Amino acid sequence: MESTWEKIYEGGKLLKGEPHDEIENIIKIFRSNKANRILDLGSGGGRHLIYLARKGFDVYGLDSSPTGLAYTLSCLADENLVAHLTLSDMKKLPYDDHYFDAIISIQVIHHNMISGAIKTINEITRVLVGNGLIWITIPVSKNEPSKRQKEVEPGTFVPFDGLEKGLPHHYFSKDEIPGLFNEYSILDLHVDNTNHYSLIAQKVSS
């Protein structure tokens, strides 16, 4: 079945975009921790993946949209850059355990029922090395610009109209985040300039 994101990207929406304005700080953290193999989970049109590839990281991108991945591949080719792209759902990642040094996911994992978000977080933890880093952003509050929504479970809303019609949005409270990422040491948690929580954390090595 065609994903909601494929329908959005097929229509040309959201493919282009500038990287998050905190990415240079994230790169400094990655370099100081010798993190090189990076997964962009929910890479979309590649705005962060391409930026990281330019900086010389070994970059992987995963998305559920063939159009998003094809656009990313075209942009990479235009700059003679290389990355590893995979078409997949985020709730079951097609990578070996302890494969990545760091994982980023920008405004992605909240597009889920809470059970799906938990599966995604568990998969992130599985494929991340001990002491690996994550950078994840999720919205502070219910911000989907639709006129009509239904709360389908506590904290999860499905819009009846708008660009993301039919796509679940779970809105995490700040108090909820540490419990969901209890296998991590939180290095920083703040609200960014797009009104999203920006979480930087390090997996506690077992």
N, C-alpha and C positions, 0 to 999 in steps of 0.2 A: 504494500500500500504506500502511495506517495506521502511523504512526511509533510507536515505543516510547513516546515522550513523550506522544503523543496518548492512548494507552491509560492512562498514568499520570494525566494531567490529566482525562480523561473520568471517572475514578473519584473525582475530587475531591482527589487527593493533591497536595501541594506547591504548590497555587495561591496560597495566602496565605503571606506571610512578611515579615519585617522586612528593610529594606535592610542591606547589609554595614556594620559599624560604622566602617569607614574611609572611607565615602563623602563625609563632610564635608571631609576632607583632600583627597580627589580633586577635589572641586568647587573648592577653593581653587587647586589646581594648574591646573585647566581655565581658571578665570577669569584667573589670572596669565599664561596663555599665549593668552588671547583665543579659546579654543576654545568654539564655540557649537553647531555642528551635531554631535550625538552619536549614534552607533549603539550600541544595546544588543544584542549578538549572543547569541542564545539567551535572549530576554527572558522566557520562561516566563509566569508570571502577572503580570508587570509591576512587581515590587517596586522595582527600581531605575529603570526607565523613568518610572514615575509620580512618583517622588521628584524626578528630574531635571526633569520637566515642571513640577512645582510651583515649582522654582527658576528657571524662565523659559528653559531651554535649548530649542533646536529639536531635538526628540528623535525618533529612529527606532528601531523595534523589529523584530527578525526572529526567527521561531521556526518550528519544524516542526509545531506543534500548533495546529489551529484552535480548540480549546477554550481553550488558554492565551491566544491572541490575543483571542478573544471576551470572556473574563473581563477582560483588560486594558482592552479598549474600554469595557466596562461601568463599570469603576472610573474611567476617565478622564471618561466622561460624567457620572458622579455628582459630579465635582468641577469640571465645565466646563473640562476640560483638553483639549489637542489633542496628538496625536502621530501619526506615520506608521508604520503597522503592515504587515508583509509576511510572508506564509506562504511559506517557502522552506527549502531545505537550506543548511547553513552552508558547504558545500564549494564552492559557486558562488554568489557574492553578486550580486543583481540591481541593482547600482548602478554608476554611472560611475566611471572612474578618478579618484582624488584628490577624492573627494566629501565625506568627513567630516573634521572637525577633530580628533575623538577617537573612540575605540571602546573600549567596555567589554565584557567577557565573563567572567561570574562562575560558576566551577565548570561550564564548558560544553565547552571544546575538547578535553578529555581523553576525552570520550565518542566515541571514534574509534579505528580502527586508526591506526598511526603515519603511514601514507601519507595518510589522511584529515585528520589533524591538520596535517600539513605543507601540504596543499592549503588548509585553512582559514587558516593563518597567511599563506600567500602571497596569499590573497584579501583578508585584513585589510590587508596592506601595499599592495595594489593600490588599494583604495578610500580609503586614508588620504592626506591631503595631506602634502606635505613638511613636516617638523618637527611632524607630527601626533603625538598622544599615544595610548598604549594603557594600559589597566588590565585585567589578566588574572589570574585566580586558577585554580590547578590543584592537585590534592591532592599532599601530600608523600609519601604511601605508599598501599599497597593498602588501601583502607578501605571498599570496598563490603560492606555487612553481610549477605552471603549465606554460606551454609554450604558451598557447593560452587562452585568456579570452575575454569576451564581457561585455562592460558596459551597463547594462540593464536599469539603471536609474542613476541620478547623485550620484556618490559615491558608487554604488553597482555593483559588478562584478560577473560573473558566469564563472568558468573555464570550458574549453572544454576537459581537460585531467587532469591527476594527481589523487591523493587519494580522493580529495573532488570534483571530476567532477560533474557538474550540481548543486552544492550547492551554493546558493547566499552568497556573502560576502559583507556586508556594512562596509565601512571604515569611521568612525566618525572623524571629525576634532576636535582638542582640543577646539575650540570656540563653537562647536556644543554641547558639552557634558553638560555644565551648563543649557542650555535651555531644554534639554531632561529630566534632573533631577531637574526641577525647584521646586519640592516639597521637596527638600532635602537641608540641609546645608552641603556643601562639606568640609570635614575635611582634606582631602589630595587628590591631583591629581598629579601623577608623572609618568614618564616612567620607567618601571621595566627592569630587565636585560634580558628579552626576547623580548624587543622592543614593549611592550604593555602598554597602559595607565592603571594604577592601580588607581581605584577610590574608596575612602573610604568616605562614606557620611551617614548622619543621617536624617531620615525623620522628617520633621517639624510637630510636633503634632498639629492637628486641634482643 
